[in-house]
Amino acid sequence: MRVAIIGSGLGGLLTAAILSEKGYKVDVFEKLRFYGGRFTNLEYKGFQISTGALHMIPHGKRGPLGILLKKAGSKVEIIDSEPEGEALYGPLSENEYGNGKNERITVRSSVFPLGSKLKFFKWLLKFKVLRVDPYMDRYEEELDDFSQKFLRSFLGWSLSIQPSEIKYSKLLAIYRNVVKYGGPGIPAGGCKAVVDSLAEIIKSNDGEIYLRNPVWGLFHEDKRITGLENKEGKVEYDLYISNIGHQATGKLLGEEYTKEVESRGIKYSISLEKPFVGHTGVLFTLDCRRISGMNEVTNADPNLAPSGKHLLMAHQPMLTPDVEEEIRIGLEDLKTLLKGFEYKVLAIQSYFDGWPVNRVRSGLDIGYRTPYSNLFVVGDGAKGDDIEVDGIALGIAELLRKEFGEKINLG
Ligand SMILES: Cc1cc2nc3c(=O)[nH]c(=O)nc-3n(C[C@H](O)[C@H](O)[C@H](O)COP(=O)(O)OP(=O)(O)OC[C@H]3O[C@@H](n4cnc5c(N)ncnc54)[C@H](O)[C@@H]3O)c2cc1C
């Protein structure tokens, strides 16, 4: 059976690799000159910065992506973070943050005050019994200062959203996955090592990845796709899997069957002479105006920077549409955070309008199905109930189970 994959992001490549292992003849079409989409490296002055992701896999090697990578036969090494997360809490040293002390707190259940933990379970009861499921801004004011700021920082770092943009039930699903699979990990070699390993599997199974080869349209009849249109004209396949989201897939069909709401953010790649974070986990920055967190990927893999240097990646959600102002505030945060450290900002990348942090804001994904019987969507536009690439893996696992009869044990 011949399968066309439209787009070579992580979701497209992972699906293609697994199907090619099962004996499907897979062709991947990518409009850019490289594969990987928002999950690959961009080399700059010896630093492996990225097209999107912060070189992190939310649940490390134990999570849904780790499990599917193994299933595909990928040998990529994922280094689980230790500690998983730390919170930098308290007024930062100078200027508008005041002059108080701040401390680093290892994130674990015991650091959240009992009162706030009980509130979380009170909301759980309200959700289970009364199906009360508000957006989190309705609840966050009931929390103590630390828990409130941690919630904002966690959502900003991992989803580029605010509490007003996620419902309690979705946060609960994320919390359950963190408890089930654990915290993040960093692939040795960064994002590129993951997508390279998938590309290798596809090619070893006689699959093809066609770069600079955009798909311009999809032909259809009676709710079935009959071919795709690219520079060669009409090309026919048995199945079509789109990795470009439902909305863009609709455009290829000449219709709008859904509208997506993206989440937007800004990423800073920073060169350091000596480590600031000092470990392989996330440092959540609770008292910044914009920066929600940072990781220092060279603590997991020193080869992501030139010898003797460190690569620090900081992330902020975009709280207003004014990109320049958002960056100004983000840079001010960094100046305060990194006071006393010799650092250089290597790149500032903003993500919106078709190249966002999340194509579909977490909690709004509509699944892999389309109105067409032989057309499915994978990737950031069709995540399961988890965050980022682990959400993408859950979406793919569901597709493989339901449409291809695969047995997948996600633990
Ligand atoms: C700043 C930032 C930080 C992030 N950090 C993390 C992180 O640390 N951990 C994590 O898990 N996730 C992170 N993410 C999210 C993660 O990067 C994405 O969810 C993931 O990479 C999206 O993969 P995808 O499968 O949806 O494909 P995409 O990356 O969206 O790739 C789709 C591909 O399709 C191609 N394409 C589009 N249209 C066509 C067409 N018509 N024909 C052919 N090709 C086409 C595109 O060029 C692209 O290559 C981050 C994202 C950003 C932006």
The ligand as a Tripos MOL2 file, in Angstrom:
@<TRIPOS>MOLECULE
LIG
   53    58     1     0     0
SMALL
NO_CHARGES

@<TRIPOS>ATOM
      1 C1          9.9200   28.0190   20.5160 C.3       1 LIG1
      2 C2          9.4120   26.6180   20.5660 C.ar      1 LIG1
      3 C3          9.8170   25.7940   21.5860 C.ar      1 LIG1
      4 C4          9.3450   24.4850   21.6510 C.ar      1 LIG1
      5 N1          9.8620   23.6530   22.5800 N.ar      1 LIG1
      6 C5          9.5080   22.3680   22.5850 C.ar      1 LIG1
      7 C6         10.1740   21.4480   23.4160 C.ar      1 LIG1
      8 O1         11.1610   21.7670   24.0790 O.2       1 LIG1
      9 N2          9.7120   20.1860   23.4560 N.ar      1 LIG1
     10 C7          8.6670   19.7740   22.6720 C.ar      1 LIG1
     11 O2          8.2700   18.6260   22.7920 O.2       1 LIG1
     12 N3          8.0740   20.6140   21.8050 N.ar      1 LIG1
     13 C8          8.4840   21.8820   21.7300 C.ar      1 LIG1
     14 N4          7.9250   22.7310   20.8300 N.ar      1 LIG1
     15 C9          6.8450   22.2380   19.9680 C.3       1 LIG1
     16 C10         7.3950   21.3370   18.8640 C.3       1 LIG1
     17 O3          8.5120   21.9270   18.2790 O.3       1 LIG1
     18 C11         6.3100   21.1010   17.8320 C.3       1 LIG1
     19 O4          5.1140   20.6770   18.4720 O.3       1 LIG1
     20 C12         6.6750   20.0350   16.8220 C.3       1 LIG1
     21 O5          7.9760   20.1870   16.3570 O.3       1 LIG1
     22 C13         5.6660   20.1120   15.6760 C.3       1 LIG1
     23 O6          5.8180   18.9970   14.8480 O.3       1 LIG1
     24 P1          4.7810   18.6710   13.7130 P.3       1 LIG1
     25 O7          4.7900   17.1930   13.5210 O.co2     1 LIG1
     26 O8          3.4640   19.2970   13.9670 O.co2     1 LIG1
     27 O9          5.4180   19.2620   12.3960 O.3       1 LIG1
     28 P2          5.9300   20.7140   11.9730 P.3       1 LIG1
     29 O10         7.1710   21.0230   12.7020 O.co2     1 LIG1
     30 O11         4.8220   21.6820   11.9620 O.co2     1 LIG1
     31 O12         6.3570   20.3950   10.4700 O.3       1 LIG1
     32 C14         5.4590   20.4440    9.3820 C.3       1 LIG1
     33 C15         6.2830   20.4240    8.1050 C.3       1 LIG1
     34 O13         5.3990   20.4910    6.9860 O.3       1 LIG1
     35 C16         5.9890   21.2970    5.9770 C.3       1 LIG1
     36 N5          4.9100   21.7590    5.0810 N.ar      1 LIG1
     37 C17         3.9630   22.6880    5.3410 C.ar      1 LIG1
     38 N6          3.1340   22.7960    4.2780 N.ar      1 LIG1
     39 C18         3.5640   21.9170    3.3400 C.ar      1 LIG1
     40 C19         3.0960   21.5530    2.0430 C.ar      1 LIG1
     41 N7          2.0270   22.1270    1.4860 N.pl3     1 LIG1
     42 N8          3.7830   20.6000    1.3660 N.ar      1 LIG1
     43 C20         4.8810   20.0000    1.9120 C.ar      1 LIG1
     44 N9          5.3550   20.3260    3.1430 N.ar      1 LIG1
     45 C21         4.6930   21.2470    3.8400 C.ar      1 LIG1
     46 C22         6.6660   22.3970    6.7820 C.3       1 LIG1
     47 O14         7.6680   23.0240    6.0220 O.3       1 LIG1
     48 C23         7.2270   21.6130    7.9700 C.3       1 LIG1
     49 O15         8.5330   21.1330    7.7170 O.3       1 LIG1
     50 C24         8.4110   24.0300   20.7040 C.ar      1 LIG1
     51 C25         8.0070   24.8490   19.6540 C.ar      1 LIG1
     52 C26         8.5290   26.1250   19.5700 C.ar      1 LIG1
     53 C27         8.1650   26.9540   18.3990 C.3       1 LIG1
@<TRIPOS>BOND
     1     1     2 1
     2     2     3 ar
     3     2    52 ar
     4     3     4 ar
     5     4     5 ar
     6     4    50 ar
     7     5     6 ar
     8     6     7 ar
     9     6    13 1
    10     7     8 2
    11     7     9 ar
    12     9    10 ar
    13    10    11 2
    14    10    12 ar
    15    12    13 ar
    16    13    14 ar
    17    14    15 1
    18    14    50 ar
    19    15    16 1
    20    16    17 1
    21    16    18 1
    22    18    19 1
    23    18    20 1
    24    20    21 1
    25    20    22 1
    26    22    23 1
    27    23    24 1
    28    24    25 2
    29    24    26 1
    30    24    27 1
    31    27    28 1
    32    28    29 2
    33    28    30 1
    34    28    31 1
    35    31    32 1
    36    32    33 1
    37    33    34 1
    38    33    48 1
    39    34    35 1
    40    35    36 1
    41    35    46 1
    42    36    37 ar
    43    36    45 ar
    44    37    38 ar
    45    38    39 ar
    46    39    40 ar
    47    39    45 ar
    48    40    41 1
    49    40    42 ar
    50    42    43 ar
    51    43    44 ar
    52    44    45 ar
    53    46    47 1
    54    46    48 1
    55    48    49 1
    56    50    51 ar
    57    51    52 ar
    58    52    53 1
@<TRIPOS>SUBSTRUCTURE
     1 LIG1         1 GROUP 0 **** ****
